[in-house]
Amino acid sequence: MKNLIFILLIAFSLFLALFFYRKYALAENELTLANQRILDRDRIIYNNQKQLDALKTEKAGKPTTSVVGSGITGLGTLSPDELTSLREKGITNPDVTLREDLISKQDILLPTGSFGGTMAIREVRIVNDRYALAYYEDGHNGGHLLLRFTIEPDKRINWKVLDRYQ
């Protein structure tokens, strides 16, 4: 009888040892997976931070308005025919010339700002050889403009606001 109890006790102890070893192995696997997820997220955050720092550094050396034609979708990128058309009208560097001219005339084209702010154009995209889109804001409110431009024979650029969205 004592041998039977002893054998049952050893069998039960082995069963408990295997049970707890299995639980330990599962917990260790879950911990490894959780650590891997944390490392993956840290890597993503690090890469995003590097990209953000690069953008800040790139933007620090530029004016507050972005360069024409910087759109990801291709909107604001002039075709070779449009560039030729604008050059024939006397605009040697259409992207820069149009952007700078629009910014110099923004006081006439933009609404007044709120809370004492001054509206300023932050981004310009030249759509084609007749139209441009602009984003403006004063720090509190902002909006978009659809503009049409014409180039006079004396190379003067006239702007007309076609639509405004706030």
ChimeraX attribute file (.defattr): number of C-alpha atoms within 10 A of each C-alpha:
attribute: neighborCount
match mode: 1-to-1
recipient: residues
	/A:1	6
	/A:2	7
	/A:3	8
	/A:4	9
	/A:5	10
	/A:6	11
	/A:7	12
	/A:8	12
	/A:9	12
	/A:10	12
	/A:11	12
	/A:12	12
	/A:13	12
	/A:14	12
	/A:15	12
	/A:16	12
	/A:17	12
	/A:18	12
	/A:19	11
	/A:20	12
	/A:21	12
	/A:22	12
	/A:23	12
	/A:24	12
	/A:25	11
	/A:26	12
	/A:27	12
	/A:28	12
	/A:29	12
	/A:30	12
	/A:31	12
	/A:32	12
	/A:33	12
	/A:34	12
	/A:35	12
	/A:36	12
	/A:37	12
	/A:38	12
	/A:39	12
	/A:40	12
	/A:41	12
	/A:42	12
	/A:43	12
	/A:44	12
	/A:45	12
	/A:46	12
	/A:47	12
	/A:48	12
	/A:49	12
	/A:50	12
	/A:51	12
	/A:52	12
	/A:53	12
	/A:54	12
	/A:55	11
	/A:56	12
	/A:57	11
	/A:58	10
	/A:59	13
	/A:60	10
	/A:61	8
	/A:62	11
	/A:63	9
	/A:64	12
	/A:65	18
	/A:66	16
	/A:67	18
	/A:68	22
	/A:69	17
	/A:70	14
	/A:71	12
	/A:72	8
	/A:73	8
	/A:74	10
	/A:75	15
	/A:76	21
	/A:77	19
	/A:78	20
	/A:79	12
	/A:80	9
	/A:81	11
	/A:82	16
	/A:83	19
	/A:84	16
	/A:85	14
	/A:86	20
	/A:87	13
	/A:88	10
	/A:89	15
	/A:90	16
	/A:91	19
	/A:92	13
	/A:93	11
	/A:94	20
	/A:95	20
	/A:96	13
	/A:97	13
	/A:98	21
	/A:99	21
	/A:100	14
	/A:101	14
	/A:102	22
	/A:103	18
	/A:104	11
	/A:105	12
	/A:106	16
	/A:107	14
	/A:108	10
	/A:109	16
	/A:110	19
	/A:111	16
	/A:112	14
	/A:113	16
	/A:114	13
	/A:115	10
	/A:116	9
	/A:117	13
	/A:118	16
	/A:119	22
	/A:120	21
	/A:121	25
	/A:122	17
	/A:123	19
	/A:124	26
	/A:125	24
	/A:126	24
	/A:127	21
	/A:128	17
	/A:129	19
	/A:130	14
	/A:131	18
	/A:132	22
	/A:133	20
	/A:134	20
	/A:135	19
	/A:136	22
	/A:137	21
	/A:138	18
	/A:139	13
	/A:140	12
	/A:141	13
	/A:142	17
	/A:143	16
	/A:144	18
	/A:145	21
	/A:146	17
	/A:147	21
	/A:148	19
	/A:149	17
	/A:150	15
	/A:151	17
	/A:152	11
	/A:153	9
	/A:154	8
	/A:155	11
	/A:156	11
	/A:157	15
	/A:158	14
	/A:159	20
	/A:160	13
	/A:161	15
	/A:162	10
	/A:163	11
	/A:164	15
	/A:165	9
	/A:166	10
